[in-house]
Amino acid sequence: MNDLSSPIKPDIAQKQFVLATDLDGTFLGGSDADRKALYDWIEARRDSVGLIFVTGRDPEFIVDLTSKQGVPRPDYVVGDVGTTIAKVTSEGSVAPIPALEQDIAAAWNDSGAAVREALSKVAGLTLQPTAFRYRVSYDMDPDLFDGRACDIIEEMGHDWLISANCYFDVLPKGFSKGPSLLKLIDHLGLSHGQVLAAGDTLNDLSMLECGVPAVAVGGSEEPLLKHVRSLDHVHKANAIGAAGIAEAIRAFNLHPEA
């Protein structure tokens, strides 16, 4: 007889290893051959390998990406630089998990219009056209960028993030990839030691610092490497993109068939 008082763990919690990876420059980085090798390795072991995309990309991009042949479909998504936390359905759609997003929505408090107005005349910022739910994002010209934008956002009670020296994100206070990934890990009943976080730019820093085994793949931007250089739980890969992820799986011995 089942003990109804015990929660039923999601399938991903039963898997031996879970990859939580950034997309651009990381999971989608490296040579065609390296990407194919990693993707085929994951697909051949879906009974023991889970996959979470942790990305600045929005759900629509992820649905389109995983509809293409050869790209593994993730089990879950931490998207929009940590402001979306969602399950990927069997049909491939991205379904936000309301219980995990409540505090994100509350911290943001429908601030999109106010942020756009406050930064409308700041030099060096071009508003991205996507209507994000709990963030505002800009393309940034580093030569023209007016640093007063950071002060404006802090005064409004939000966080700002510059990555790849060309993107400026405004986020609800206290939320980014790392905190949202940890929230999802705990929700799913995963142990921290079975998860590998992978990234390559500063918007990945919070997840590489969050305490799970992590990798800064080869080709990572120098500001990220500067922050993680002294962190023993972060592998600094030589191989670029997907090959760097594979290198870290072997280095941490996270799967018996690495």
N, C-alpha and C positions, 0 to 999 in steps of 0.2 A: 504494500500500500504506500502511495506517495505521501511524503510529508508536505502538506499544502502550505505550511508556514515557511518553507525554504524557497527562496526565489529561484526560478529557472534561469540559468545563465544563457545569454545569447550564444549562438554557435561559435562566434569568433573567439569566445573565451576558452573554448576547448582546443584551439589550435596552438601548436607548439611555439610558433613565431609569428609576430605581427610587424609588418613594415609600415611605418607612418612617414610618408615622404612628401616633400615639396615636389612640384611639377617642373616648371621651367628651370632649366639648368641642372636639374637633379634627376628625377625619374625620366624626364624627357631629354636629358642631356647626354652627350657622348655620341659615339658612332652608331650607325644603323645596326651593325653587328653586335655591339655591346648591349644596346637596348633590346634587341631580339633575344639575346641570350638570357638576360634577366627576366624578360616577360615570359619566355617559354618555360623558364625554371619555375616561376611563380604558378603559371597555369597548370603545370604538371603536378603541383603539390598543393592544390587548393584545399585539400583535406587537412593539411597541417600548417598552411601559411595564410594569414589574414593580411588584408591590405586596406590602409587608410590614406586618402589623399589629404595633405595638410597644405593649403595653397592660398594664394591671394586671388585666385580665379573664382568666378561666380558659378553657381550651379548650372546655368545654361551652357557654359563652356565645357564643364565636366560631362554633362549628358552628351554633347556633341563629340567630345574626345573619345569617350568609351563606346560610342556607336561605331567607331572605326575598327576595322579588323586588325587584330594583333595587339591592341592596347588592353591590358587586363582591366576588368571592372572592379572598382574598390568595393569593400563592404560598407564603409562609412566615409564621410567627408567632413573635414574641418576646413571650411572655405571662407572666402571673403576676409582673409587675414585674421581668422579666428572668430569672426562675428556670425558665421553660420555653422551649426553643428547638425549633421543630418545622416540619415540612413539611406543607402542606395537600394532601391527596390529591385525585385527580380526582373522587372521590365526595363531597368536602367535609369529610372527617374530618381531625382534627389529629393528626399522628404525630410524637411527640418524636424527636429525633435523638440517640441515646445517646452518640455520640462527642463531641458538643458539650455534653452535660449531665453528663458524668462528674465534672468538677471541681466543679460546682455541688452535686451530690449528696454528694460527699466533704466539702465545706466545711460543708454543712448537718448531715450525720452524724445523721440521724433525730432532730433536736432539737425537733420539734413539741410533743411531750408535755411536755418540760422547760420550754419557753417558755410554754406555756399555764398550767402550774402556777406558774411564777415570777410571772406577771402576773395571776393569778386574783383577787387582792384589790386591784389597783391601781385607784384611782378614775378615772372618766372613760373607761374602755375597755369596749367590748362586743364580744365575740368574734364574728367573722363565721362563719356556719355551714358554709361550703364547706371541704371537706377538701383543702386545698392540699398539694402534694407537698413542696415545699422552701421554704415560707414560712408565717408565721402572720400573719393580718391582722385588724384591729379597726376598728370604727366608733369615732370619738373625739369626746367632748364637750369642746370647748376650754375651757369654763368650769369643768369639774370635773377636767380632766386633771391627774394628778400626774406632774410631770416626772421623778420618780425612776425611772419606767419606762425612760427612756433610759439611765440609769446601770446598771440591772439588766441590760439587753440588752448593753451594752458589756462588762460584767463577764463575761457568758456567751460573749463572743467573736463576737457577731453585729453586724450593722448594723441601724439603725432608720431609718425614713423617715416624715415627716409630710407629707401633701399635701392640698391644698384645705381645709386647716384642719379636716378632719373624718375623715381616715383615718390610721391608724398601722400601718405594715407592719414586720415583723421579717424580715430577709433574711440569707442566708449572707454572711459577710464578703467584701467585694470584688465582689459581684454585684448588678447592677441593670440597668436598660434599656440604658444606654450600653455597658458592657463586653460584654453579651451580643449587642447589635446588631453591634458591631465583630467579635466572634467569628464571627457568621453571615456578615457581609460578606466576611471573609477566606476562610471556608470555601467560599463560592459563587464566589470569584474576581472579585468586583465591585471596580471602582476606587472610591475614596472620592468622587471628583468627580461620579460619576453618580447618587449617592444624595442624596435630600432627607429629613432628619429633621424631623418636625413634632410640636409638642406645645403644652400650655397650662398645666400645673401643675408643682409642684416634683418630682413623681416622673418628670417628663420631662427634668429638668435634665441628668442624666448623658448622655443621648443628644444633647441640643442642644450640649453641651460637647465631644463626642467627636471633633470635627474634620471631619465631613462638612458640606456645606451644610445649613443648618437654618433653621427658622422657628418663632417664637413667634407663634401666630395671634392675631388681635384678640380681646380679651376674656380674655387670659391673666391668671393671678393675679399680683398685684404682686410677691410674693416671687420668682417666677420671673423676671420682667422685671428686677428689681434685679440678679440674678446675670448675666443675658446682655446687659445694656445696653451694655457695652463690647466685646462680642465682634463683630468685623466679619463673621464668617462666619454670624452669626445674623440673619436678616431679621426685623424687628419689624413684623408686618403690621397694617394698619388694619382690614382685612376680617376678619370673625368666622368661626371654624370652617373649613368646607370652602372658603369663598371666600378665606380667608387662605392656604390651601395653594395655590390657583390663583394668587393674587397673587405668592407666592414662586417658583413655577415660572417665571412670566414674569420676575420680577426677576433670577433667576439664569440665565435663558435655558437651562433644562435640557432643553427639547424644542423642536424647530423649529416645532411646531404649538401652542405654549403659548397 
